[in-house]
Amino acid sequence: MSRRGEVKYEEVIDLLETWDPTFHSYTVAEERMQLYLDRALNPDPIEAPQRADIRASPGQTDCDLVINDEIGINIYRKFTKQEFANFRRLLDDCPQDYVIMYAYDLGVEDSSRDQWRWTRSRYAGGRNDVEDIRFIHFVPGGEEPGRFAPLLENPEAVLFGALSFVVGIALLVGSASGGRSIVGGPVVTGLTSLVLVILLVLLWGISGA
């Protein structure tokens, strides 16, 4: 492999982990990342030879961006099973020694984040002829949310569901035990259920306001 300059793998990792990009399409993402890395790794445009030869790959068997033929970078706006299959094919005959998987604000609705986490847990550290694989997921405005983040964004709905579950259990236990339940006799069970139903109605009104 050609060695135009001494660009360290960890140096590229640091640059991408501290990058704060904004883009909405795959093509723009690739172009902006290439420009960003070129300015950071080749600060003197008239220096010859340049430290880093950063090029976009014309084929589908290479990474999206390649630095000095040694470091490959793949860029993702989504990471579904199709992207994972392409990633697996890349690893079967990857010409780069190091691969950086860079994702920008993966969606939750199409399971991209779950697929990303699963892949990261099994492929981080290297596979086949690739010495190391690093995963970077940039989420604008903060850290990558966990798998329960969508629920936490709507706590009223979660509490509504929990109370509905409690009401159902109370009624089910009361009817199965012939009018006796874990909360007392039939009168207590009825009052408890009534209170819970009132709370559900009030909560539903608050959440819909």
Buried (B, 14 or more C-beta within 10 A) or exposed (E): EEEBBEBEBEBBBEBBEEBEBEBEEBEEBBBBBBEBBBEBBBEEEEEEEBBBBBEBBEEEEBBBBBBBBBBBBBBBBBBBEEBBEEBEEBBEEBBBBBBBBBBBBBEEEEBBBBBBBEBBEEBEEBBEEBBBBBBBBBEEEEEBEEEEEEEEEEEEEEBBEEBBEBBEEBBEBBEEEEEBBEBEEBEBBBEBBEEBEEBBEEBBEEEEE
